Amino acid sequence: MLKYAVKRLFMMIPALFGITVVTFVVLHLAPGDPASMQTEFNPKAGAAYRERLRELYGLDKPVHVQYLEWASRLVRLDLGLSFGLDRRPVMDKIKERLPVTLAMNLISLALILGAALPLGLVSAVRAGGVFDRLTTVLVFVCFAAPSFWLALLGMQFFGIKLRLLPISGLTSLNYADLGSWGKLWDLARHLALPIVISSLSGLAGVSRYLRSNMLDIIRQDFLTTARAKGLSERVVVWKHAFRNALIPVITILGLSLPGLVAGSVVMETVFAIPGLGLLFYEASVQYDYPVVMGALVMGALLTLLGNLLADLGYALADPRIRDQAFK
């Protein structure tokens, strides 16, 4: 197991290298630059001042030279300094924001697993019934509706009309005066809407995949044989059918992790949550290249690690893949 995990970790290095190269080039091909952005509304800043800013930021060098300098710092775990007015280290900004995004994604993933697996399983066992038809309509609505639109509807209904949940920020103004349980409850109220809404699309997809796989496996001959041997329906469904149906779902979960990370940008921007997604959005608007690259590297690492966990889970769930992978 350890050997397979180490092998997969080394395979992540060229993938991460390719992601950073493409992102760095595309970022510098976009119109505008930080020097122009910072001097656009300053009538006293002329062309000479903009050139000095470009030299300060290293933007006067060729793109490949800029990338090599950035990559050499990345190897030393140094993401450089922000182009913003504070000129803070990018790593410090990411350390402040990453825990919020990471916690939201982990809770969203747990919510997807906790709701989608039983939903898909019951829908398959009771295929064609009222429960199956009702959940089919609901999950397809959740899958088709844009997340930002659902977020605005949730803010309007739960935040403005019913006044049950906050609609922006991570904490209330009196957060510092609250006790431990009060702070936890305040965080939960602020994160409830963005986490639930960001989980709806993944919940719909995973539950449908599990239902489809369960329906295919239930018709297989080996389950007919298991029933003929006298096994109860509960054992047939949970021990034999469910485990085999879960194998493709693990792959889908691995592929859904990039969607959760990317969805953080939308949710955190709409709800003004100070996470990595909002930091990425603000840096993109301000042409803050080091912060954008740092946020993308962290997002890419989370995505690659998620895919690694999916591969390990796939190997553990299927003995054939485990035997081949661990040779």
Secondary structure, 3 states (H helix, E strand, C coil): CHHHHHHHHHHHHHHHHHHHHHHHHHHHHCCCCHHHHHHCCCCCCCHHHHHHHHHHHCCCCCHHHHHHHHHHHHHCCCCCECCCCCCCEHHHHHHHHHHHHHHHHHHHHHHHHHHHHHHHHHHHHCCCCHHHHHHHHHHHHHHHCCHHHHHHHHHHHHHHHCCCCCCCCCCCCCHHHCCHHHHHHHHHHHHHHHHHHHHHHHHHHHHHHHHHHHHHHHCCHHHHHHHHCCCCHHHHHHHHHHHHHHHHHHHHHHHHHHHHHHHHHHHHHHCCCCCHHHHHHHHHHCCCHHHHHHHHHHHHHHHHHHHHHHHHHHHHHCHHHHHHHCC
